[in-house]
Amino acid sequence: MKLGIDEARTTMNEGKGGPFGAVITDIEGKVIAIASNKVLESHDPTAHAEIMAIRKASEILGTHNLENCILYVTGYPCPMCLSAIMWANIKKVYYGTNLEDAEKIGFKDKKIYDYLKNNDNNILNIEQLNYDECLELFKEYQRNNKEIY
């Protein structure tokens, strides 16, 4: 966790992103990737510390499957990062601060979790469109026996 804190502090003070750091290790504790939030530097709202660490670890290990890895993060993962963690098959996550701590300093993680619980259309309106054509893509993928990840 200390490596993630140090990385977050450095890039935060350089104006590159928020106070978020992440470290991915193997199950024996060997560090694979260290990353921090780079949203402000990259102008990429998905450049959260967890996402950046997952990208680095996947590249280093040559796989999208990080099931034998552990993730250490300075803050409880937002919904996007939590989803990415699950897509990467990471089974163990240690976190420092919680959603309320992030909310107190202005981050909207908790608001997004609340939306997911309540499906509040005042926050985001999602509508289905072109179902048949989109479903055909799924059918083609399945017919071609493509890898499920």
Secondary structure, 3 states (H helix, E strand, C coil): CHHHHHHHHHHHHCCCCCCCEEEEEECCCCEEEEEECCHHHHCCCCCCHHHHHHHHHHHHHCCCCCCCEEEEEEECCCHHHHHHHHHCCCCEEEEEECHHHHHHCCCCHHHHHHHHHHCCCCCCCCCCCCHHHHHHHHHHHHHCCCCCC
